[in-house]
Amino acid sequence: MAVRLNHTIVAARDKQVSATFLAEILGLSAPVPFGPFMAVRLDNDVTLDFMDTTETIESRHFAFLVSEAEFDEIFGRIRQRQMQYWADPMARRPGEINRRDGGRGVYFADPDGHYLEILTRPYGSGGYGGD
């Protein structure tokens, strides 16, 4: 059997709000309850299982590989919501996208401060190709 990621738990102040945000922004099916979690299923059958916490939430990074058409749709939703976005993981290039490896990428935050990224080419797949 190949080793594949099945799920990961994502801390949230409000699991319903955060799971719904992710599903809507990425254009995925609505989250579904699973025990104490709200699960968002990605197209490769991995789930992000959002769980409420009252603890301090440490920001985590989640990168999503998408097609060019999906990038346009998701980026359109980001702009429609007037969300901040950046071309780089250090948030030094606000309002820009990057063009690494001949694709496009952008970073943005979810309601709990998790750092999300959409990219159209896996890093290292086509040479650096600039930002």
ABEGO torsion letter per residue (X at the ends): XBBBBABBBBBBABAAAAAAAAAAAAGBBBBBBBEABBBBBBAAGBBBBBBBBABBBBBBBBBBBBBAAAAAAAAAAAAAAGBBBBABAAGABBGBBBABGGBBBBBBBBAAGBBBBBBABBBGAAEAGEX
